[in-house]
Amino acid sequence: MKRKMLVPAVVTLLHAQGLYAASFEQVFNEQRALYGKGHEFSYGGKIHTTFHPEEIEAMAEPNAANARALIDGAEALRVESAAVGYEWRGPAIYIRQAREALAAGRYQSAMELAARAKYLARMSLKQYRNAEANWQRAVPE
């Protein structure tokens, strides 16, 4: 048996026996790492996929309105992350490229770039919330 196939089998067995209680985020990340985006997996009795929310948004009809909405959403998250001091540089770059693609009429490309920007901005906010919740652990005793 290949090693790659052994890990999901062991995790599934541990889940079934109640020995491994993983959060949805942990299971999602494991499945995404093993199989990439678009893989279906079961959690909590429901079927989920390994698409990030932004990737699902980018699957909408590629037109100017959808591209603009995705760019605006990415920009709003970028501004929010900048306001708390956790802005990463990637979102601004991808938003600029998405706007250029939108102006050139390349709607699918604009949506994919905006989705990438929105994902990175969302992750920067997640990093901020994690740092705020756990800063005490970084202070030496």
N, C-alpha and C positions, 0 to 999 in steps of 0.2 A: 504494500500500500504506500502511495506517495505520502510524504510528510505533510504536504499542503492539505491533503484530504483528511489526515488524522486529527488535526486541530478542531475542525468543525464537529467531527464525530465525538470527540472527547467532551467538548463544550456542550453539545446536545445531550449526551449521556448525563453529564453533571446537572444540567438544567432539569432533565426528566426526574432525576433522583432528589432534586431539591438541595443539592450540595453547593450549587453555584448560583447565587442570586445577583445577577447583573442588572444594571439599570438599562433602560432603553438606549441611552446614549452609548454605553459600553458595547452593547450588542450591535448597534448600528455601525459603530466604528470598526469593530471586529469584522463584520460582514463586508463593509466598504473596503477595508484593507485586503481582505482575502479575495474578493470577487470584483471589485470596482463598482462603478456606478450602474444603476439599473437592475441590480440583483434583487430578487425577492427573498424575503426571510420572514419567519414567524416569530412574533413576540406578543405575549399576553393574549394568545388566542386569535390574533389578527395577523393578516399578511401586510407587510410593509415593503418598501423598496429602498435601495441605497442611494436614492437621489436626494441631494440637498434641496431645500425649498426654492432656492434661487435657480437651480437647474430646472425645476418643474416650471417656474415662471418663464424661463427662456424657451420652453417648448411651445408657448402660445403662438398663435398665428403671427408670422413675422411681418409686421406692418409698422408704420410710423407711430401710431398711437401706443401700441404695446411697447415699442422700443423706448419711446419717450417716458412712459410710465415706469419702466424698469430703471431707466437712467435716473429719474427723479427719486425713486425709492433708494437707489444706491447713494445718491447725493445726500439725502436726508440722514442716512445712517453714517455717512462720512462726516457730516457736520456734527452729529451727535457725539461721535467718537472724538472729534477735535475739541469739542466743548469740555470733555472730561480729561483731556490731555493724553489720550491713547490713540491718536490718529496714526495709522500706518501709512506709508507712502504709496503703496500699491493701489488703493482705491482711487485716488486722485488721477493717477496715470491711466487706469482703465476707464474711468469716467470720461476723461479727455478723448481717449481713443474711441470710445463708444459714441460720443457726440460727433466726432469726425466721420465715423461710419454711417451714422444717421443722416448727416448732411449729404453724404455721397449716395444715399439710397440703399446702402447695404444693411438692411434691417436685421437679418439674422445675425450677422456679425456684431452689430450694435447691441443686440439683446444678449449675446453670449459674453461680450466684454462687460456689459453692465451687470450681468449676473455674477461674474467673477469679482467685480468691484463690490457688489452688495455682500457677497459671501465674506470677503476679507474685512469689510467694515463691521459685519456682524461678529466675526471672530475677534476683532480688536475690542469690541464692547464686552464680549465674553471674557477676554483677558482682563479688562478693567474690573468687571464684577468679581472675578476670582481673586485679583490682587486686593480689592477692598475687603473681601471676606476673610482673607488669609494673611494679611500683612503682618500680623503678630508673630506668625511662624518664622518670618524672615529676620526678626529682631533677636540678636544674641541675648542670652540670659546672663 
